[in-house]
């Protein structure tokens, strides 16, 4: 008789648990939003829409279409400015300089021997080809983010390392004695002297 009592008690508890669980599930479903994802009550948004809204908030309410037109118009002078300086017959003594607008996209810049690639505040460089040293007018230099070290004036730059320039007036130049130039990927503002 004890086993029959145990079986009956187990069946009642199991049945009660199922009923209680289904009631709790209904209350949880009722607490959720009324719409399915993708409906007007709960719309699905794309990454580009979110990016546009974030850019709009950062720019202070400027619409994304006007932001894109500003980016396009500022990108055009950036590609022409260095080529004008090198094709105009300027000597490679570093006396001529070509300023480039600050952009958030990566640009590939060729630095000839005798020229200096001077960073604007917050610019980032990656040396892709050639032998370069850091140029700085003071004791500090660039931050090598890849290795977590600081590179001071006239210290060699390793290839494929991300360099950050926290202040203006610092940059990189071709290592003395090298006949080939540098290929540098640049994000941010810079001046080629």
Phi, psi and omega in degrees: 000328179295322180291324177295321178296318180294319180294317179296317179297319179295320180293320180293316179295320179296314178297318178295322178295320179294316179296314180296320179295320179291327176292319178294322179297319178296320180290326177291318177298323179290335181281340182284174179296153186285339185257162174276155176301134180100353177270178180293335177285328182221079185286151174263130180247154180268164180297322181295323177297315179296318179298319178297318181293322178294315179298322179295319179292322181291319182284356178086035174095008178285136182291157184293328181292322177286331175295318180294323179290327176293319180296317181294317182290328179280340180284331182297314179292334184293324181281333183275330186298312180293323182292326177296322182290324183276330181271350181281001178086018179292135180293157182272031179275352178091006181284325179274143178228149177233115180277145180235139179296155179276126177229163180265357179267158179281134177241145175262122184240133175263128179245122181273158177304135182094346178266158176237138175258102185263129184272148168276172182301127176083004180288156179232135179238148169229117178284119181261326183208142178106178180243119186233158172232158179283139175249129178207144179273350179237188185289332180278171180216237182248160176259123175273099184293327182298314182262349179076030181235168175256137178251122184266177183307134179066014176268143184294147178255132178278147178291149176062024174256139179277121179251138177242140182242103185285342180228157179284156177093005178243154180185205178228159177215165178293137179298139183301135180095351180273138180263340179264155182273195181243151168242119187232134171269131186234133170238123181109185183280150179203165175229135178257114182248000000 
